[in-house]
Amino acid sequence: MADKQTVPVQIQGREYRVLAQADPESVRRAAQLLDETMEKVRARSRTVDTVDVAVLAGLNIANTLVLRRGAAAFPAALSGRLAALADLVEEALAETPAYLGPS
């Protein structure tokens, strides 16, 4: 078992220090994927709430993993529920007006 090390990463302009056992470069790539996905979600949904953006980005990445690994790795019910949940969150965000700042 490899020793854990702290890997600094940037996500949405903030620095996080991740304690990881994995290769530091793979942690950086994962952070970059999350950051890029969050930017796409933010632009598409027009929401500024970081938690909403993070949840949608996480669902997007998880859905991609489910599709790549196929039905053998994930039960069909889980794949369907994940897709349905992502749709519901996106619909709810589409109905919520974008935050324009204080009046």
N, C-alpha and C positions, 0 to 999 in steps of 0.2 A: 504494500500500500504506500503510495507516494505521500510525501508531506504536503500539507495544505499551505498555500501561499496567498498573499493578498495581491489582487490584480485590479489596478485602477481602470475604470471605464467611464465613458461619457454617454449619458442618455438624456436627450432633451435638454442639453446645455448644463446638466448637473453632473458632478463627478460622484461616482459610487466606488467604494472599495469592496470588491467581492472576494470573500474567502473561498478559495477553490482548490480542489484536488486535481482538477483537469489541467490540461496544457493551457498556459496563459493565453496563447494565441486563439484557441478555440473559445475561450471566455470572451475575448475581445470581439471575435466574429459574431458570437451570439448577441452581445450588447449592440453591435452595429446593426444586426438584423432587426432587433427590437426597436432601436432608434428609427431606422428607416420605415419600419411598418407603422410605428406611431405617427410619423410625419404624414404618411399616406392616409391613415385613418383620420387624422386631424383635418387634412385638406378635404377629404371626401365628406366627412360628417359635419364640418363647420362647428364642431364643439371645441371649447377651450378647457373643459374640465379634464384635468390630467388623469384622474381615476377612470373616467369613462373611456378616454383614449387608450389607457393602458389595458383595460378589460377587453375592449374591442381588438386591440393589437394582439393580445394573448389568445383570444378566440380565433383570430385570423391565422396565427402561427400554428395553433393546435389543430385547426381544421386542415391546414396544409399537410401537417404530419399524418393525420388520419388518412387523407387521400393518398399520400405517398406510400404509406405502409400497407394500405389495402385492408380488405375485410378480414383477412387472416389474423392480423395483429389487433384489431379492435372489433368488438361485437357490433353488428349492424345497428342495434338500438342506440349504442353510444354515438356512433357517427351521425345518425339521424337527429338525435337530441342535440348534439353539438351544433349542427347546421341550423336547426330550428331556433336554438338559443341565439346564435349569431344574427339570424334574421330579425328576431324580436328586438334585440338591442339596437340594431341599425334602424329599424322602423321607429322605435321610441325616440332615438336621437334625431331622426329626420323630422319628427313632429315638434321637437323642441327648438324654439328660435335660438339662433346663435347669440352668445353673450357679446354685447357690444360695449361693455364697461359701465361704470357708474353714470347715472343720469345727471 
